[in-house]
């Protein structure tokens, strides 16, 4: 288990956040904190509001209110491109690989928008599979390789807060193990990570803390060390 990291200034603090898509009210006063260097996992059933929560961080919702501080700066009124420049990167569930481009062309596509961007060589050291497939078109990459590429593209931008949405979904166990090793490497490099996961076994071995969501609200938050005592509660909310 990764040691918990505490910072005097959290990387992310959300207070009383409401989010809407048109007239649909999705988030209802979400409060959460993610410290620098932490990995926090959002748990909940489909439709609980987890994806909307991380999209709200980048302003990728129709309307949002409340307070969202990133590295101490209030960003609730900022445009998405300004928020990204604080070092925030989002890996959506659909991955978004360009089929007509090679693996390396996909990797080089995003601009560097924040200090500390990883070089291509650094990325290949973390993702050796991508180096081997660097000249392969996107259509020939496996699901696991596409997922690795989607995460690698974020690292090229200079992001230090990674918002990862269901990165293990639909992947073979051996690929999930490779993703787990990759996440551990990023933790060692002091990345801060918010992860949405349905694969509880995968998430439970990585996270420092957990938040449980239901109906657009945070209903429980606890540290990884408290996990054994929370299993009956998780079973009630998640059916684990």
N, C-alpha and C positions, 0 to 999 in steps of 0.2 A: 504494500500500500504506500502511496506517495505521501510524504510528510506535508501537513497543512502549512500554508504560507499565510502570514498576516502582514498587511501593509497599513500604514497610517492613513493613506489615501486610497480607497478602493478604486479599481479600474472602472467599475460600473456600479452605480447606485440608482435604482428605480424606486420612486415613491409615488404612490397613488396614481399609477399609470392606467388610463383608460384608452382603449383603442376601438376604432370603428371602421367598418367597410360599408360605405353608404350609410343606411339607417340601421345596420346591424351592429349592435354593441357587443364586442367580443371580449375585451379585457375590462375587468371591474376592479380598479384600485390595486394593481399589482405592486407589491413591495418586494424587492430583493437586492442583495449586495453580492458582488463578486470581487474578491480581493486580487491584487496583482499576483500572478503566478499560480492561481488556483484553477482547478477544474471543477466546475459545478454542472451537475446533470439535472435537467428538468424532466420529471416523471409525470405521467398522466395518460389517460385514455385518449384515443383519437377525438379531436374536437374540444379538448380541454383548454386550448389557448396557447400551447407551448410554442408553435411556430409563429403565431402572431406576436408573442412576447419578444422573440429574437428579431423579428422583422421590425418591431417598434423601435428597437435600439437604433436601427439605421433609418428610421422614418419611412419604411416601405409599407405603410398602411394608409388607408384613406384619410384618417384623422386621428390624432393622439393628443392627450392632455395629461397633466401631472408634471412630474420632474424626472428627467433622465440625465444624470451626471456621468460624464466619462472623464476620468482623470481629473475630477474636481470641476470640470466645466459643464455648465448647464447647456444641454443640446436640444431641448424639446422643440425649439423653434427653428432649428437648423435644417438646411437642405441635406439630402443624403450624401452628396459628394463632399461636403464640408465635414460631415461626421466621419466618413471613411478616412479622411486625412489625419484623423487622430489615431489611426492604426487599428481600424476595425474591419474585419473581413468576414464575409458570409458565404458559406458553402450550402446551397439549397439542396433539397432532396433530389431534384431532377438533374443535378450535375451540370448540364449545359455544355457538354463537350461539342466542339465544332467538327462534324464528321468529315468535312472536306480538307481539314488541316491535319498535318502530322502531329504526333504527340508533342514534339518540341515546339512546333509553331503555336499550338494551343498554349503551351507553357509560357512562351515569350509574348503572347498577346496582351495581357493586362499591363498597364503602365505602373511604374513605381510611384506611389503616392504618399509614402511615409518613410522616415529614416529607418535604417536597419533592415532593408529588404535583403532576402537571401539571394545569393548568386545561383546560377543554374548548376554549377558544380556542387555547391552545398546541398541543393535540392536533390540532385542525383545521388549524393551520399546517403540521404535519408530514404530515398525511393529508388533503389537499384533497378527495380522492375521497369521504371520509366526510362532509365538510361538504355536498357536493352531494347526498349520499344520506341526510342526517340524518333525514328524515321517511319514508324507505322502510322497510317491514317487513323483518324478517330474511329472509323467504322470497324477497324480490326482490333481495337482494344477490348479486353474483357471487361465485365462489370466492375471487378475489383480494380483493374488498371484505370478505368475511367474515374472511379472514386478517388484513387490516389492522385490522379492528375487534377481533379477538381480542388483538392486540398492544396496541392503543390502550387497551383496558380495564385492562391491567396498569399502564400509565403513570398512569392515574387513581388507582391505589392508593398511589402513592409508592414503588413498587419501584425499586431501583437495580441489583439483580442480576436479569437477565432470563434465564430458562431457556426456550429456544425449540426446539421439537421439530418438525423437518421442515416449516418454514414455506413452503418453495417447492414442496412436493409437489403434483403435478397441475395446476400453474398455467402459463399461457401465458408464453412468453419475455418479452413486454413487461411483464407483471405482475411477473415475477421481477426484471427490471431496476428497477422501481419499488420493490420491497422492498429491493433492494441500496442504492438511494439513501436509503431510510428508515433502514437500518442505519447507513450512514455518518453521517447526521444524529444518531442516538442516540450514536454514538461521540464525535462532537464535543461532545455534552452530557455526556460522561464517564460514561455508563452502562457497566456491566460485563455482559458477555454470554457465556453458554454456549450453543452452537448444535449441534444434531444435524442433519446434512444428508447426504442421498444424492447431491444435486446437487453434485459435486465442483467444477465450474467456478464455481458460485455461491459456495461456501464458500471456495475458495482465494483469491479476490480480496478477502476481508473479514478473515480471521483473522490474529491476531498469532501464535498458536501452535496446534498440533494435538496431540491424543492419539489413538492408534489402539487400539481395543479388540478383543479376541477372547476368546470363552468366559468373559466376566465379569471379564477382567483387562485392565489397561493393558499393552500389549506394546511401545509405542514412544511417545515424546514428543519434539517438535522445534519449533523456531521457524519462522516463515514464510520467513525468509531461507535456511533449509536445505532448502526444498521441492524445488528442482531435483535435489538429490542423493538425495532419498528416493523418487523416482518408481518405481524398480524394486521397492523394499520395499512401497510402496503397491499396486503391481500384484499382488504376491504375496498380500497380505492382502485386497485389495478388488476385484481384477480391473479396475483403472483402465487 
